[in-house]
Amino acid sequence: MNSQLFSGRTFLITGIADKNSLAMFVAKKIRENGGEVVCTGLGVSPFHKNLSEKAAAFLNKNHNDFVEAVQSELGDTLTAVLDVSIDESIEAFAALMKEKNIQLSGFLHAIAMDKTIRQKEVKPLIEVTKSEFCDTMDVSAYSLIRLTHYMLKYDILQPDSSICSLSYIAAAKVTFHPYRNISIAKAALERITIELADELGRLNRTRVNAIRFSPYMGSKAGNATLTENVVDTSDEISPLGNATPDDLANEVVHLFRPGGRITGEIRHVDGGYNIMG
Ligand SMILES: NC(=O)c1ccc[n+]([C@@H]2O[C@H](COP(=O)([O-])OP(=O)(O)OC[C@H]3O[C@@H](n4cnc5c(N)ncnc54)[C@H](O)[C@@H]3O)[C@@H](O)[C@H]2O)c1
């Protein structure tokens, strides 16, 4: 059902790689509720230096897929390149929003990267290098601080905004399909959520929450890391079965709702997986 809940409000949606990205479901749900979205995708920025041909091709393909998906699923929508591993890219994005006089009522952080998971194989933590650890932490966790920092610096995040990021249960528990390196980054992301909730709530009543979601193979990241067996087992363990991307999007809408009083929460949209022993 369409509503005007977000009438006159614009949200930033990060992390769209294609039409199956979790972030895309959220963007659509915001639109259904009368809101506007600005979408960012990974791509080549003026700040990338010494890119190999392979890396440039990867980024260009990513950006083309992103723009195509946004156009086909959302229609006329402002898109921008954002690589959160490069500070200048985040700042340039915030400056662009300022230049366009866009005021945000919040944003979705749906960004993660871990090169220690390859062909669905997880590298043991004991073998993880310093750069693999730091890169994963940088992109998947620290980026929440940096994005928020530049939005406040450029005054594009309105008071009473709502920020939401995406996590999963492995941030707190070793599950039947243990991730290693990325779990630590998710734990950091959740802690950053809580610390920012305190800082920003006091600063201008901005709310900051995270959602732990069920395993989902539809996205590029999910497909690269999960197996059908993992998704099926999680579905069986969860009392309500795995949650769907639509369930997730509904919860983000709930957290983005104007005037809410929920902050610093790590919520579960996982069909009850988290209560099981
Ligand atoms: N798929 C799942 O099972 C699942 C479950 C729980 C939580 N999550 C989380 O949901 C979020 C979205 O994942 P998804 O499943 O939709 O996969 P996805 O592949 O569609 O999204 C991941 C996004 O991260 C972006 N990204 C990676 N490095 C980046 C960088 N340096 N700068 C900017 N963007 C960068 C990618 O371009 C991509 O858009 C992630 O945080 C993921 O950990 C996923």
The ligand as an ORCA input file, in Angstrom:
! r2SCAN-3c Opt
* xyz 0 1
  N      23.274    -10.972      1.679
  C      23.219    -11.346      2.953
  O      23.045    -12.514      3.270
  C      23.338    -10.310      4.044
  C      22.895    -10.628      5.332
  C      23.013     -9.691      6.356
  C      23.611     -8.465      6.081
  N      24.045     -8.184      4.823
  C      24.671     -6.876      4.583
  O      23.865     -6.119      3.704
  C      24.703     -5.152      3.059
  C      24.388     -5.183      1.570
  O      24.764     -6.428      1.030
  P      23.966     -7.176     -0.139
  O      23.733     -8.568      0.323
  O      22.826     -6.366     -0.597
  O      25.071     -7.303     -1.290
  P      25.487     -6.315     -2.488
  O      26.657     -6.959     -3.144
  O      24.323     -6.011     -3.332
  O      25.911     -4.989     -1.708
  C      27.203     -4.766     -1.180
  C      27.581     -3.380     -1.641
  O      28.804     -2.919     -1.053
  C      29.380     -2.073     -2.035
  N      30.781     -1.756     -1.747
  C      31.826     -2.621     -1.558
  N      32.967     -1.917     -1.385
  C      32.632     -0.595     -1.456
  C      33.355      0.620     -1.360
  N      34.690      0.628     -1.169
  N      32.691      1.795     -1.477
  C      31.355      1.824     -1.687
  N      30.610      0.710     -1.799
  C      31.240     -0.488     -1.680
  C      29.219     -2.878     -3.316
  O      29.445     -2.083     -4.465
  C      27.762     -3.320     -3.160
  O      26.898     -2.355     -3.713
  C      26.136     -5.498      3.428
  O      26.547     -4.678      4.506
  C      26.017     -6.938      3.887
  O      27.040     -7.332      4.778
  C      23.906     -9.074      3.791
*
